[in-house]
Each structure stands twice: as C-alpha cells, then as structure tokens.
Amino acid sequence: MKLRKTFYVNDEPVKLVSDDTLLSLYSPGRAVYQVQSPRPLAGHVRLEVGYSTQDKDQVFFIGVIRESHVVDGQQQRLMCNELTCVLYTHLPAAIRHPTLVDVAQWYAEQTGLRFVVPDRPYATRRVPAFYTLGNGYHGINSLGAVFGIERYIWQQQGDGSVYVGSWDDSRWASRPVHIPEERFSQVNATGSKACAVLPQLRPGVNLNGEYLASVQMKGLEMVTTCEKQLRKLS
C-alpha cells in the first residue's frame, strides 16, 4: 500500500519534491511545498492525498501561494496558506439587525470565500447589530458570542468552503474516529502523537474521545495534537 500525493497549481499538476502541511482548528492552515519548476509560481494550490488501494484521493489542502523562492534552476519552494488567510485583511463592519446568515454573506462578498451555515435556529436569529473594527479573523471569531452559539467553531473544509456554526452541528459530530494506541509511533512532550498518514484526519474530528486541534503532515508521517475541550473563541 503506497502513499500517493498529487499537487496542483492553478489546476495543473506539478511534481512534488517535499511537503510540510499544518492544519489547525483555530487558524488558517499553512504549508511549505518544494516542487519541480524552472520558474516562480503564483496562484491557487491543491494537495490531494490517498493510498494506492483507494480509487479516489482526498483533498487535504486548498490555498494560495504567498511566496515562491528559487531553490535551484529546476525547483521552487512555495510558502502557502489556506484560502481563509484572506480573513487577516482589515474588514471593519457595521451591520444592523443581521442574522448569522447575513453576516456570513457579507464576509463572502468581501473576501470571495464560500461560507456554509447549518440550518439551525441560531442561523436566522437576529441581533441588534454586528460591529467589528478589526480584521476578518477576529470578526468571524466573535460570531459565537454575538449569536449565542454553543461550542462554536469555524474552519475551512476539504472543498474550500468555510463552516461557521456549532461543533455539534458540524460533520464531525456524527463521525468519531478511533485509532488504536499502538498505531502511534511516538508521543511528544507536548502530548502530540505521530502516526502514518491518514488523509481523513482533519482538525475538529473527535479522535479517541478528544478534539483534534491540529494535524501536521510531512512526508510519510502525520502528527496529531488533541485537546479534551474545545477552546472558546472570542
């Protein structure tokens, strides 16, 4: 069973030399990819991961190239971030009597991101106003408190869309994952655990009864970091 990674730049396949991808439940993911290319690259990237026994690979990372550095005459090192990095842009907002759907739509119009809001009462509950003077990251972080959403999370999903809502209404609530402890090759001082690459593991998954806070995939190895409780965003 051989691990397969396919890398694309602007939907065109590019030979991947090395990869280091970090996904987090609490901030936009980031990655460093070394690829074969005689010229600097720019635009959107996508990394698909799977095994030779699978018919279809899973999209593990969708993002944009922030920097392209020359390694030698045939290679570039790409510094990338998930699409949600656009939320670090200064985005002051003043919206009167909005619902969560309204605010998500406003952010979609400002950033080009596609937001997914679950069909729950808090999604259409109106509040007197939504104000923020900072960047989009802090604005999205505050939605749980503004709309009274318990166990609030937001994150970029595998298809590039951005989920905004309660963890209890997310896809993870009904898809717990159990991995036998013997599958982990080492445990770090921080509590992080290393194992073989499992493409289905993403931040937010309930892994062995805890919440997967971050996943780092590098080469043939994956390092997972779990937390007993979800952090309260603000």
N, CA and C of each residue as an Amber inpcrd file, in Angstrom:
protein
   702
   0.8540000  -1.1880000   0.0000000   0.0000000   0.0000000   0.0000000
   0.8930000   1.2430000   0.0000000   0.8830000   1.9850000  -1.0770000
   1.7690000   3.1310000  -1.2510000   1.0090000   4.4410000  -1.1070000
   1.6000000   5.3650000  -0.3360000   1.0020000   6.6860000  -0.1770000
   1.1750000   7.4880000  -1.4580000   0.1080000   8.1670000  -1.8570000
   0.1260000   8.9440000  -3.1020000  -0.2530000  10.3860000  -2.7890000
   0.5840000  11.3170000  -3.2760000   0.2860000  12.7420000  -3.1180000
   0.3610000  13.3940000  -4.4940000  -0.6870000  14.1460000  -4.8210000
  -0.7360000  14.8470000  -6.1090000  -0.9330000  16.3240000  -5.8390000
  -0.0630000  17.1360000  -6.4190000  -0.0570000  18.5700000  -6.1530000
  -0.4200000  19.3440000  -7.4130000  -1.2650000  20.3460000  -7.2470000
  -1.7210000  21.1510000  -8.3800000  -1.4890000  22.6340000  -8.0970000
  -1.1050000  23.3480000  -9.1390000  -1.0390000  24.8070000  -9.1000000
  -1.9530000  25.3170000 -10.2080000  -2.9780000  26.0440000  -9.8120000
  -3.9840000  26.5230000 -10.7720000  -4.5450000  25.3730000 -11.6190000
  -4.8140000  24.2570000 -10.9330000  -5.4150000  23.0470000 -11.5180000
  -4.4940000  22.2930000 -12.4740000  -3.2360000  22.6930000 -12.5530000
  -2.2680000  21.9730000 -13.3770000  -1.3410000  21.1650000 -12.4660000
  -1.1510000  19.8540000 -12.7380000  -0.2800000  19.0430000 -11.8860000
   1.1730000  19.5140000 -11.9370000   1.7900000  19.5630000 -10.7560000
   3.1930000  19.9610000 -10.6250000   3.8880000  18.9110000  -9.7660000
   5.0850000  18.4980000 -10.1710000   5.8160000  17.4640000  -9.4580000
   6.1900000  17.9340000  -8.0600000   5.7600000  17.1690000  -7.0540000
   6.0250000  17.4950000  -5.6600000   7.3080000  16.8100000  -5.2080000
   8.2370000  17.5970000  -4.6430000   9.5060000  17.0640000  -4.1630000
   9.4320000  16.7790000  -2.6670000   8.9110000  17.7320000  -1.8950000
   8.7270000  17.5560000  -0.4570000   7.5470000  18.4030000  -0.0080000
   6.9780000  18.0410000   1.1490000   5.7860000  18.7360000   1.6170000
   5.7490000  18.7850000   3.1310000   5.1930000  19.8790000   3.6550000
   5.0030000  20.0580000   5.0940000   3.7310000  20.8990000   5.2610000
   2.6510000  20.2550000   5.6950000   1.3460000  20.9070000   5.7710000
   0.8410000  20.8940000   7.2000000   0.4300000  22.0560000   7.7100000
  -0.1120000  22.1630000   9.0620000  -1.5270000  22.7260000   8.9900000
  -2.5000000  21.9440000   9.4760000  -3.8900000  22.3850000   9.5560000
  -4.2560000  22.5740000  11.0270000  -5.0080000  23.6400000  11.3220000
  -5.3850000  23.9410000  12.6990000  -6.8760000  24.2520000  12.7790000
  -7.4630000  23.9230000  13.9240000  -8.8770000  24.2420000  14.1450000
  -9.0670000  25.7120000  14.4910000  -7.9810000  26.4010000  14.8390000
  -8.1140000  27.7590000  15.3660000  -7.4710000  28.8430000  14.5130000
  -6.9240000  28.4920000  13.3730000  -6.3320000  29.4950000  12.4870000
  -6.1770000  28.8950000  11.0950000  -6.0540000  29.7390000  10.0780000
  -5.8550000  29.2220000   8.7240000  -4.6190000  28.3420000   8.6270000
  -4.7330000  27.2400000   7.8950000  -3.6090000  26.3300000   7.7240000
  -2.5040000  26.9490000   6.8840000  -1.3270000  26.3530000   6.9920000
  -0.1820000  26.8430000   6.2210000   0.6500000  25.6520000   5.7690000
   1.4330000  25.8620000   4.7460000   2.1990000  24.7550000   4.1830000
   3.4330000  25.2620000   3.4510000   4.4490000  24.3870000   3.3470000
   5.6410000  24.6370000   2.5480000   5.7800000  23.4680000   1.5900000
   5.7750000  23.7620000   0.3050000   5.9060000  22.7180000  -0.7140000
   7.1100000  23.0210000  -1.5930000   7.9730000  22.0390000  -1.7650000
   9.0700000  22.1660000  -2.7210000   8.6760000  21.3880000  -3.9640000
   8.7130000  22.0570000  -5.1130000   8.2230000  21.4610000  -6.3510000
   9.2350000  21.6400000  -7.4750000   9.0600000  20.8450000  -8.5100000
   9.8890000  20.9900000  -9.7020000   9.2760000  22.0290000 -10.6230000
   9.9710000  23.1320000 -10.7920000   9.5370000  24.1920000 -11.6970000
  10.7180000  25.1220000 -11.9530000  11.0130000  25.4340000 -13.2040000
  12.1330000  26.3220000 -13.5070000  11.8180000  27.7950000 -13.2460000
  10.5730000  28.0860000 -12.9640000  10.1750000  29.4900000 -12.7830000
   9.3260000  29.6410000 -11.5190000   9.3120000  30.8460000 -10.9290000
   8.4560000  31.0890000  -9.7700000   6.9860000  30.8600000 -10.1190000
   6.2200000  30.4120000  -9.1350000   4.8170000  30.1020000  -9.3380000
   3.9400000  31.0120000  -8.4920000   2.7090000  31.2080000  -8.9390000
   1.7380000  32.0290000  -8.2110000   0.3540000  31.4590000  -8.4630000
  -0.5800000  31.7920000  -7.5480000  -1.9670000  31.3700000  -7.7390000
  -2.4390000  30.4020000  -6.6790000  -3.4140000  29.5650000  -7.0490000
  -4.0370000  28.6320000  -6.1190000  -3.3560000  27.2660000  -6.1690000
  -3.3360000  26.5960000  -5.0160000  -2.7400000  25.2610000  -4.9300000
  -3.7440000  24.2870000  -4.3140000  -3.5150000  23.0150000  -4.6110000
  -4.3550000  21.9430000  -4.0440000  -3.4890000  20.7060000  -3.8710000
  -3.5890000  20.0860000  -2.7080000  -2.8730000  18.8450000  -2.4490000
  -3.8820000  17.7360000  -2.2010000  -3.8050000  16.6740000  -2.9930000
  -4.6740000  15.5160000  -2.8190000  -3.8300000  14.3470000  -2.3190000
  -4.4010000  13.5990000  -1.3670000  -3.6560000  12.5310000  -0.7010000
  -4.4920000  11.2580000  -0.6660000  -3.8630000  10.1370000  -0.9090000
  -4.5490000   8.8520000  -0.8240000  -3.5510000   7.7130000  -0.9170000
  -4.0730000   6.5100000  -0.8790000  -3.2340000   5.3240000  -0.9890000
  -3.5380000   4.5830000  -2.2840000  -2.5910000   3.7790000  -2.7120000
  -2.7150000   3.0730000  -3.9900000  -3.9070000   2.1270000  -4.0210000
  -4.4020000   1.7380000  -2.8550000  -5.5500000   0.8330000  -2.7900000
  -6.8800000   1.5720000  -2.9190000  -6.8410000   2.9090000  -2.9020000
  -8.0600000   3.7110000  -2.9750000  -8.3120000   4.1580000  -4.4080000
  -9.5990000   4.2510000  -4.7610000  -9.9760000   4.7100000  -6.0970000
  -9.8580000   6.2210000  -6.2420000 -10.0850000   6.9390000  -5.1320000
 -10.1030000   8.3910000  -5.1980000  -9.3410000   8.9800000  -4.0240000
  -8.4850000   9.9550000  -4.3110000  -7.7330000  10.6270000  -3.2560000
  -8.5860000  11.7220000  -2.6210000  -8.2070000  12.1060000  -1.4010000
  -8.9100000  13.1720000  -0.6910000  -8.1420000  14.4790000  -0.8170000
  -8.8830000  15.5580000  -0.9540000  -8.2540000  16.8850000  -0.9480000
  -7.8520000  17.2020000   0.4880000  -6.5750000  17.4420000   0.7030000
  -6.0870000  17.7050000   2.0520000  -5.8330000  19.1910000   2.2800000
  -5.4550000  19.9020000   1.2300000  -5.1220000  21.3300000   1.3810000
  -5.5440000  22.0790000   0.1350000  -6.2350000  23.2010000   0.3300000
  -6.5490000  24.1490000  -0.7370000  -6.1220000  25.5300000  -0.2520000
  -5.3110000  26.2020000  -1.0370000  -4.8610000  27.5060000  -0.5830000
  -4.2660000  28.3430000  -1.6910000  -3.4790000  29.3240000  -1.2780000
  -2.8500000  30.2490000  -2.2190000  -1.3560000  30.3270000  -1.9200000
  -0.5880000  30.6020000  -2.9550000   0.8570000  30.7840000  -2.8030000
   1.1170000  32.2100000  -2.3170000   1.7620000  32.3240000  -1.1660000
   2.1200000  33.6480000  -0.6410000   3.5020000  34.0720000  -1.1340000
   4.4150000  33.1090000  -1.2420000   5.7770000  33.3930000  -1.7070000
   6.2930000  32.1980000  -2.4980000   7.1080000  32.4730000  -3.5080000
   7.7630000  31.4190000  -4.2780000   9.2560000  31.7340000  -4.3250000
  10.0650000  30.8370000  -3.7430000  11.5010000  31.0680000  -3.6520000
  12.2620000  30.0730000  -4.5310000  13.2410000  30.5570000  -5.2370000
  14.0580000  29.6960000  -6.0890000  14.9780000  28.8370000  -5.2190000
  14.9430000  27.5230000  -5.4330000  15.8540000  26.5980000  -4.7520000
  17.0780000  26.3640000  -5.6320000  16.8200000  26.0500000  -6.8880000
  17.8740000  25.9160000  -7.8950000  17.2240000  26.1160000  -9.2590000
  17.9100000  25.7620000 -10.3110000  17.3860000  26.0180000 -11.6480000
  16.1350000  25.2420000 -12.0020000  15.8060000  24.2150000 -11.2120000
  14.6540000  23.3770000 -11.5390000  13.6250000  23.2540000 -10.4180000
  13.8650000  23.9510000  -9.2910000  12.9590000  23.7860000  -8.1550000
  12.5730000  25.1160000  -7.5080000  11.3540000  25.1480000  -6.9670000
  10.8450000  26.2960000  -6.2330000  10.3350000  25.8220000  -4.8750000
  10.4720000  26.6820000  -3.8730000   9.8850000  26.4120000  -2.5610000
   8.7040000  27.3610000  -2.3900000   7.5120000  26.8000000  -2.2200000
   6.2790000  27.5750000  -2.1520000   5.7960000  27.7090000  -0.7140000
   5.5940000  28.9410000  -0.2730000   5.0200000  29.2150000   1.0410000
   3.5300000  29.4870000   0.8300000   2.6980000  28.6480000   1.4040000
   1.2580000  28.7030000   1.1050000   0.4200000  28.8580000   2.3690000
  -0.7680000  29.4020000   2.1910000  -1.7620000  29.4940000   3.2590000
  -3.1190000  29.0420000   2.7360000  -3.9610000  28.5460000   3.6520000
  -5.3200000  28.2060000   3.2580000  -6.0470000  29.4550000   2.7580000
  -7.1250000  29.2290000   2.0220000  -7.8910000  30.3410000   1.4600000
  -8.3510000  31.3260000   2.5270000  -8.6210000  30.8190000   3.7320000
  -9.1400000  31.6790000   4.7970000  -8.1230000  32.6980000   5.2950000
  -6.8860000  32.6430000   4.8200000  -5.9090000  33.6560000   5.2220000
  -6.3470000  35.0520000   4.7900000  -7.2610000  35.1330000   3.8200000
  -7.7700000  36.4260000   3.3840000  -8.4980000  37.1360000   4.5240000
  -8.9050000  36.3810000   5.5410000  -9.6090000  36.9830000   6.6700000
  -8.6930000  37.8230000   7.5550000  -7.3930000  37.7260000   7.3580000
  -6.4750000  38.5880000   8.0980000  -6.5040000  40.0200000   7.5630000
  -7.2400000  40.2390000   6.4760000  -7.4010000  41.5820000   5.9210000
  -8.2420000  42.4370000   6.8650000  -7.9300000  43.7240000   6.9410000
  -8.7210000  44.6620000   7.7550000 -10.1260000  44.7610000   7.1630000
 -11.1310000  44.3300000   7.9280000 -12.5110000  44.2960000   7.4310000
 -13.4710000  44.8340000   8.4880000 -13.4840000  46.1490000   8.7060000
 -14.4480000  46.7040000   9.6650000 -15.8720000  46.5320000   9.1420000
 -16.7920000  46.2580000  10.0600000 -18.1860000  46.0240000   9.6650000
 -19.1310000  46.6830000  10.6490000 -20.2590000  47.1620000  10.1350000
 -21.3430000  47.7180000  10.9570000 -22.6540000  47.3250000  10.2790000
 -23.2670000  46.2380000  10.7610000 -24.4710000  45.6900000  10.1390000
 -25.5930000  45.6950000  11.1720000 -26.7080000  46.3070000  10.8440000
 -27.8160000  46.4130000  11.7840000 -28.8000000  45.2650000  11.5880000
 -29.2510000  44.7120000  12.7090000 -30.2710000  43.6520000  12.7530000
 -29.9590000  42.4660000  11.8440000 -28.7190000  41.9690000  11.8790000
 -28.3880000  40.8500000  10.9820000 -28.6600000  39.4870000  11.6260000
 -28.7480000  38.4850000  10.7950000 -28.7000000  37.1010000  11.2270000
 -27.2800000  36.5870000  10.9650000 -26.9970000  35.3980000  11.4530000
 -25.6990000  34.7860000  11.1660000 -25.5250000  34.5950000   9.6650000
 -26.5930000  34.2100000   8.9900000 -26.5420000  34.0390000   7.5350000
 -26.1830000  35.3650000   6.8620000 -26.7680000  36.4570000   7.3460000
 -26.4770000  37.7740000   6.7690000 -24.9990000  38.1330000   6.9190000
 -24.4560000  37.8950000   8.1170000 -23.0520000  38.2430000   8.3630000
 -22.1280000  37.3680000   7.5190000 -22.4510000  36.0800000   7.4280000
 -21.6350000  35.1810000   6.5950000 -21.6650000  35.6280000   5.1350000
 -22.8360000  36.0670000   4.6720000 -22.9440000  36.5370000   3.2950000
 -22.1310000  37.8110000   3.0890000 -22.1180000  38.6770000   4.0860000
 -21.3310000  39.9140000   3.9870000 -19.8420000  39.5750000   3.8670000
 -19.3670000  38.6460000   4.6930000 -17.9610000  38.2550000   4.6120000
 -17.6560000  37.5670000   3.2830000 -18.6110000  36.8190000   2.7680000
 -18.4180000  36.1700000   1.4640000 -18.2270000  37.2150000   0.3690000
 -19.0350000  38.2750000   0.4230000 -18.9350000  39.3270000  -0.5860000
 -17.6150000  40.0850000  -0.4800000 -17.1070000  40.2330000   0.7440000
 -15.8610000  40.9860000   0.9400000 -14.6200000  40.1780000   0.5670000
 -14.6980000  38.8600000   0.7280000 -13.4910000  38.0390000   0.6060000
 -13.4980000  37.0630000  -0.5670000 -14.6830000  36.7360000  -1.0880000
 -14.7680000  35.7210000  -2.1250000 -14.8390000  34.3040000  -1.5740000
 -14.8080000  34.1550000  -0.2580000 -14.9430000  32.8360000   0.3600000
 -16.3850000  32.3590000   0.2820000 -16.5740000  31.0600000   0.3600000
 -17.9150000  30.4750000   0.3690000 -18.1830000  29.9030000   1.7630000
 -19.1860000  30.4560000   2.4340000 -19.4880000  30.0460000   3.8000000
 -20.6560000  29.0660000   3.8310000 -20.5770000  28.1250000   4.7750000
 -21.6300000  27.1400000   4.9890000 -22.1470000  27.3130000   6.4100000
 -23.4480000  27.5710000   6.5370000 -24.0790000  27.7650000   7.8400000
 -25.1530000  26.6910000   8.0160000 -25.1550000  25.9520000   9.1220000
 -26.1480000  24.8900000   9.2970000 -27.5600000  25.4410000   9.4630000
 -28.5280000  24.6430000   9.1190000 -29.9310000  25.0310000   9.2360000
 -30.3960000  24.8200000  10.6720000 -29.9950000  25.7700000  11.5190000
 -30.3390000  25.7050000  12.9330000 -30.9170000  27.0460000  13.3630000
 -31.6770000  27.1000000  14.4770000 -32.3060000  28.3580000  14.9040000
 -31.3350000  29.5260000  15.0380000 -30.1090000  29.2720000  15.5060000
 -29.1720000  30.3830000  15.6860000 -28.7490000  31.0080000  14.3600000
 -28.9480000  30.3000000  13.2510000 -28.5350000  30.8260000  11.9500000
 -29.4280000  31.9630000  11.4730000 -30.6870000  31.9780000  11.9260000
 -31.6400000  33.0000000  11.4790000 -32.0990000  33.9010000  12.6210000
 -31.4640000  33.7800000  13.7770000 -31.7850000  34.6350000  14.9190000
 -31.1830000  36.0220000  14.6940000 -31.9940000  37.0430000  14.8040000
 -31.4990000  38.4090000  14.5830000 -30.9610000  39.0010000  15.8760000
 -29.8850000  39.7700000  15.7340000 -29.3120000  40.5100000  16.8550000
 -29.3970000  41.9940000  16.5150000 -29.3350000  42.8650000  17.5250000
 -29.4530000  44.3060000  17.2500000 -28.4270000  44.8280000  16.2530000
 -27.2040000  44.3490000  16.3700000 -26.1650000  44.8460000  15.4610000
 -24.9380000  43.9440000  15.5280000 -24.1620000  43.9950000  14.4540000
 -22.8540000  43.3330000  14.4270000 -21.8220000  44.3840000  14.0630000
 -20.9160000  44.6470000  15.0080000 -19.8680000  45.6390000  14.7920000
 -18.4960000  44.9930000  14.9830000 -17.5700000  45.3410000  14.1460000
 -16.1770000  44.9500000  14.3500000 -15.2740000  45.9630000  13.6670000
 -14.1950000  46.3100000  14.3460000 -13.2530000  47.2950000  13.8110000
 -11.9540000  46.6460000  13.3390000 -11.8240000  45.3600000  13.6010000
 -10.5720000  44.6820000  13.2840000 -10.6000000  43.9480000  11.9650000
  -9.7970000  42.8920000  11.9080000  -9.7410000  42.1120000  10.6700000
 -10.8450000  41.0520000  10.6390000 -10.9490000  40.3760000   9.5050000
 -11.9930000  39.3860000   9.3490000 -11.8420000  38.1980000  10.2780000
 -10.5970000  37.8590000  10.6010000 -10.3310000  36.7360000  11.5030000
 -10.9950000  36.9690000  12.8610000 -10.7970000  38.1480000  13.4260000
 -11.3980000  38.4470000  14.7240000 -12.9160000  38.5860000  14.6060000
 -13.3850000  39.1030000  13.4780000 -14.8210000  39.2260000  13.2830000
 -15.5010000  37.8700000  13.2470000 -14.9470000  36.9280000  12.4930000
 -15.5110000  35.5850000  12.4230000 -15.3910000  34.8790000  13.7710000
 -14.2960000  35.1070000  14.4620000 -14.1210000  34.5050000  15.7910000
 -15.2230000  34.9280000  16.7580000 -15.7160000  36.1540000  16.6200000
 -16.6820000  36.7060000  17.5760000 -18.1130000  36.2400000  17.3510000
 -18.3920000  35.5590000  16.2430000 -19.7810000  35.2250000  15.8990000
 -20.4360000  34.2910000  16.9040000 -19.6740000  33.4280000  17.5200000
 -20.2470000  32.5300000  18.5210000 -20.8430000  33.2860000  19.6830000
 -20.1060000  34.2930000  20.1760000 -20.5940000  35.1010000  21.2880000
 -21.7480000  36.0010000  20.8500000 -21.6460000  36.5830000  19.6660000
 -22.6700000  37.5090000  19.1820000 -24.0150000  36.8010000  19.0060000
 -24.0020000  35.5910000  18.4590000 -25.2460000  34.8840000  18.1550000
 -25.5720000  33.7630000  19.1480000 -24.8260000  33.7000000  20.2440000
 -25.1310000  32.7270000  21.2840000 -25.0010000  31.2860000  20.8360000
 -23.9180000  30.9690000  20.1210000 -23.7140000  29.6220000  19.5830000
 -22.8240000  28.8230000  20.5380000 -23.3700000  27.7600000  21.0860000
 -22.6080000  26.9130000  21.9860000 -21.5720000  26.1000000  21.1950000
 -20.3910000  25.9380000  21.7760000 -19.3180000  25.1310000  21.1750000
 -19.0640000  25.5660000  19.7290000 -18.9350000  26.8720000  19.5940000
 -18.7700000  27.4960000  18.2780000 -17.4040000  27.2000000  17.6730000
 -17.4050000  26.8740000  16.3700000 -16.1710000  26.7180000  15.6100000
 -16.3640000  27.3160000  14.2150000 -15.2740000  27.5850000  13.5620000
 -15.3050000  27.8820000  12.1270000 -14.0230000  27.3170000  11.5290000
 -14.1150000  26.7870000  10.3320000 -12.9180000  26.2320000   9.7110000
 -13.1350000  26.0170000   8.2170000 -12.0340000  26.0890000   7.4880000
 -12.0820000  25.7470000   6.0760000 -12.2220000  24.2390000   5.9420000
 -13.1370000  23.8150000   5.0830000 -13.3780000  22.4010000   4.8700000
 -12.5850000  21.8830000   3.6630000 -12.6650000  20.5830000   3.4400000
 -11.8740000  19.9690000   2.3940000 -12.1690000  20.4820000   0.9970000
 -13.3790000  21.0020000   0.7880000 -13.7340000  21.5230000  -0.5420000
 -13.4620000  23.0090000  -0.6860000 -12.8600000  23.6180000   0.3450000
 -12.5360000  25.0410000   0.2880000 -13.5880000  25.9430000   0.8930000
 -14.7890000  25.4210000   1.1600000 -15.8220000  26.2220000   1.8070000
 -15.4810000  26.3840000   3.2870000 -16.1440000  27.3370000   3.9440000
 -15.8520000  27.6440000   5.3420000 -17.0910000  27.3780000   6.1910000
 -16.9910000  26.4180000   7.1020000 -18.1040000  26.1140000   8.0030000
 -18.1120000  27.1100000   9.1510000 -19.3120000  27.6120000   9.4850000
 -19.4890000  28.5310000  10.6090000 -20.6940000  28.0480000  11.4160000
 -20.4730000  27.6430000  12.6600000 -21.5830000  27.1550000  13.4770000
 -21.0860000  26.3600000  14.6680000 -21.9970000  25.6370000  15.3080000
 -21.6400000  24.8110000  16.4570000 -20.9450000  23.5320000  16.0050000
 -19.9770000  23.0900000  16.8050000 -19.3420000  21.8060000  16.5100000
 -20.3990000  20.7030000  16.4900000 -21.4040000  20.8240000  17.3310000
 -22.4520000  19.7970000  17.4170000 -23.2490000  19.6740000  16.1270000
 -23.2300000  20.6920000  15.2900000 -23.9550000  20.6590000  14.0160000
 -23.0190000  20.4370000  12.8290000 -21.7410000  20.2420000  13.1210000
 -20.7630000  20.0420000  12.0520000 -20.7390000  18.5720000  11.6380000
 -20.0420000  18.2990000  10.5530000 -19.9160000  16.9200000  10.0630000
 -19.1690000  16.0360000  11.0520000 -18.3530000  16.6430000  11.9260000
 -17.5450000  15.8550000  12.8540000 -18.3690000  15.2260000  13.9610000
 -19.5060000  15.8360000  14.2930000 -20.3010000  15.3490000  15.4310000
 -20.7740000  13.9160000  15.2350000 -20.9940000  13.5120000  14.0020000
 -21.5050000  12.1590000  13.7230000 -20.4390000  11.2410000  13.1170000
 -19.1680000  11.6840000  13.1410000 -18.1000000  10.8880000  12.5200000
 -16.8870000  10.7580000  13.4450000 -17.0620000  10.1920000  14.6300000
 -15.8980000  10.0000000  15.5070000 -14.9190000   8.9970000  14.8930000
 -13.6470000   9.1610000  15.2360000 -12.5940000   8.2830000  14.7230000
 -11.8650000   7.6460000  15.8950000 -11.6450000   6.3550000  15.7920000
 -10.8490000   5.6580000  16.8150000  -9.6170000   5.0500000  16.1600000
  -8.4600000   5.3500000  16.7280000  -7.1980000   4.7780000  16.2610000
  -6.5440000   4.0720000  17.4460000  -6.2840000   2.7780000  17.3390000
  -5.6170000   2.0610000  18.4390000  -4.3020000   2.7350000  18.8080000
  -3.9990000   2.7850000  20.0850000  -2.7930000   3.4700000  20.5500000
  -1.5300000   2.8870000  19.9330000  -1.5580000   1.6040000  19.5990000
  -0.3500000   1.0020000  19.0290000  -0.0540000   1.5040000  17.6220000
  -1.0230000   2.2060000  17.0040000  -0.7780000   2.7720000  15.6710000
   0.0970000   4.0210000  15.7390000   0.2130000   4.6140000  16.9280000
   1.0380000   5.8120000  17.0870000   2.4790000   5.3860000  17.3890000
   3.4040000   5.9520000  16.6180000   4.8060000   5.5350000  16.7400000
   5.5440000   6.2440000  17.8570000   5.0800000   7.4330000  18.2460000
   5.7560000   8.1730000  19.3100000   4.8140000   9.2130000  19.8920000
   5.0860000   9.5920000  21.1340000   4.3400000  10.6390000  21.8150000
   5.3280000  11.7190000  22.2300000   5.0790000  12.9720000  21.8040000
   5.9880000  14.0660000  22.1090000   5.6980000  14.6520000  23.4870000
   6.6040000  15.4900000  23.9810000   6.4470000  16.0990000  25.3050000
   5.1890000  16.9540000  25.3920000   4.7520000  17.4980000  24.2530000
   3.5530000  18.3410000  24.2320000   2.2620000  17.5220000  24.2090000
   2.3890000  16.1920000  24.1100000   1.2030000  15.3450000  24.0090000
   0.8300000  14.9980000  22.5850000   1.5430000  15.5850000  21.6190000
   1.2950000  15.2650000  20.2170000   1.7240000  13.8300000  19.9330000
   1.0380000  13.2000000  18.9720000   1.3150000  11.8090000  18.6360000
   1.5710000  11.6740000  17.1410000   2.5230000  10.8350000  16.7900000
   2.8760000  10.6170000  15.3900000   2.3320000   9.2780000  14.9190000
   1.8760000   9.2540000  13.6650000   1.3830000   8.0190000  13.0700000
   1.5560000   8.1120000  11.5560000   1.2420000   7.0130000  10.8760000
   1.2560000   7.0430000   9.4170000   0.1700000   7.9910000   8.9230000
   0.3190000   8.4900000   7.7110000  -0.6350000   9.4460000   7.1570000
  -2.0270000   8.8140000   7.0190000  -3.0140000   9.4990000   7.5770000
  -4.4220000   9.1250000   7.4290000  -5.1280000  10.3310000   6.8270000
  -5.3920000  10.3210000   5.5220000  -5.9220000  11.5030000   4.8400000
  -7.2350000  12.0310000   5.4010000  -8.0310000  11.1790000   6.0670000
  -9.3310000  11.6140000   6.5620000  -9.2450000  12.4270000   7.8550000
  -8.0670000  12.4520000   8.4730000  -7.9230000  13.2030000   9.7220000
  -7.7770000  14.6900000   9.4360000  -8.6960000  15.4600000  10.0030000
  -8.6470000  16.9120000   9.8790000  -8.9890000  17.5260000  11.2290000
  -8.5350000  18.7350000  11.5010000  -8.9020000  19.3840000  12.7630000
 -10.4200000  19.4100000  12.9560000 -10.8430000  19.1780000  14.2000000
 -12.2610000  19.1410000  14.5140000 -12.7800000  17.7340000  14.7220000
 -12.0960000  16.7480000  14.1690000 -12.5020000  15.3530000  14.3400000
 -12.4390000  14.9710000  15.8190000 -13.4210000  14.1740000  16.2540000
 -13.3520000  13.5930000  17.5830000 -12.4950000  12.3360000  17.4690000
 -11.2570000  12.4380000  17.9360000 -10.2910000  11.3550000  17.8060000
 -10.0520000  10.7170000  19.1700000 -10.4580000   9.4660000  19.2930000
 -10.2790000   8.7270000  20.5540000 -10.8440000   9.5020000  21.7450000
 -11.9870000  10.1550000  21.5390000 -12.6730000  10.8450000  22.6250000
 -12.2030000  12.2590000  22.8990000 -11.2390000  12.7560000  22.1160000
 -10.7610000  14.1210000  22.2740000 -10.9040000  14.8720000  20.9530000
 -10.7450000  16.2020000  21.0140000 -10.9080000  17.0310000  19.8200000
  -9.5550000  17.2490000  19.1480000  -9.4910000  16.9190000  17.8690000
  -8.2440000  17.0940000  17.1140000  -8.0540000  18.5780000  16.8220000
  -7.0550000  19.1870000  17.4490000  -6.8310000  20.6270000  17.3250000
  -5.9370000  20.9760000  16.1450000  -4.9750000  20.1070000  15.8440000
  -4.0920000  20.3730000  14.6990000  -3.5540000  19.0690000  14.1370000
  -3.2360000  19.1200000  12.8540000  -2.6550000  17.9840000  12.1470000
  -1.5040000  18.5010000  11.2940000  -0.3410000  17.9030000  11.4500000
   0.7910000  18.2530000  10.6010000   1.2020000  17.0210000   9.8000000
   1.1740000  17.1530000   8.4850000   1.5750000  16.0550000   7.6040000
   2.8690000  16.4380000   6.9080000   3.8630000  15.5670000   7.0600000
   5.1660000  15.8060000   6.4510000   5.7110000  14.4800000   5.9530000
   5.8670000  14.3650000   4.6590000   6.3450000  13.1070000   4.0990000
   5.3610000  11.9790000   4.3490000   5.8440000  10.9250000   4.9860000
   5.0160000   9.7450000   5.2460000   4.3980000   9.7540000   6.6320000
   4.6270000  10.8330000   7.3810000   4.1990000  10.8800000   8.7790000
   3.1750000  11.9760000   9.0230000   2.3330000  11.7590000  10.0240000
   1.3340000  12.7330000  10.4350000   1.4320000  12.8930000  11.9540000
   1.4520000  14.1250000  12.4250000   1.5000000  14.4060000  13.8580000
   0.1820000  15.0540000  14.2620000  -0.4910000  14.4430000  15.2340000
  -1.7940000  14.9460000  15.6830000  -1.6780000  15.5370000  17.0810000
  -2.4180000  16.6180000  17.3130000  -2.4790000  17.2370000  18.6350000
  -3.9380000  17.3590000  19.0280000  -4.3100000  16.7610000  20.1590000
  -5.7060000  16.7570000  20.6040000  -5.8810000  17.5660000  21.8790000
  -7.1100000  18.0070000  22.1110000  -7.4710000  18.7130000  23.3350000
  -8.7390000  18.0950000  23.9020000  -8.8440000  18.0890000  25.2310000
 -10.0030000  17.4710000  25.8760000 -11.2680000  18.3070000  25.6880000
 -11.1140000  19.6250000  25.5520000 -12.2440000  20.5290000  25.3800000
 -11.9790000  21.4770000  24.2160000 -13.0430000  21.9170000  23.5680000
 -12.9120000  22.9410000  22.5350000 -12.6100000  24.2890000  23.1830000
 -11.7360000  25.0670000  22.5740000 -11.4610000  26.4070000  23.0850000
 -12.6390000  27.3260000  22.7830000 -12.8520000  28.2760000  23.6640000
 -13.9010000  29.2670000  23.4350000 -13.3300000  30.4040000  22.6110000
 -13.8810000  30.6340000  21.4260000 -13.3810000  31.6840000  20.5430000
 -13.9780000  33.0240000  20.9350000 -13.2090000  34.0800000  20.7190000
 -13.7050000  35.4270000  21.0390000 -12.9750000  36.4440000  20.1650000
